[in-house]
Amino acid sequence: MPAKILIPVDESETAQHTIDAIIANKDLMPREILLLHVVDVHKIRHLVPDIQKSMIHEAAEKSGRRILERLALPFKDAGFKPELQLVLGNPGETIMTIVNEQDMQLVIIGRHPGGGGVRDIMFGSVANYVIRAVKCPILLF
């Protein structure tokens, strides 16, 4: 049975660094992975009238799908077989739910440089949230 590995991705430099590190170490990784992109539409819920929310969600989903497919290309080129999953929601909570409900065996996630300490307490960090919330090991880049 192949390992169940979740790799959350976005358009940040941190995610790109993580993608590069995974590909550089591809001989140590299983080929079947789950790439997850979470579009955080909750940030706009108070800024957009209810009548426009479905339009915003549709546009966000379309854009998120393009991002996810683009980020999957280097994995495919390196011989990985990525399964793609796109979710509209809160990134930390979504990652936690998927990891715990789908019995993932490993999460590989990047952490923005300069994080930790007071910054994470005041502003949060997806990686920090995931570290505390999931039931499986985490490889942090």
Buried (B, 14 or more C-beta within 10 A) or exposed (E): EEEBBBBBBBEEEBBBBBBEEBBEEEEEBBBEBBBBBBBBBEEEEEEEEEEEEEEBBEEBBEEBBEBBBEBBEBBEEBEBEBEBBBBBBBBBBBBBBBBEEEEBBBBBBBBBEEBEEEEBEEEEBBBBBBBEBBEBEBBEB
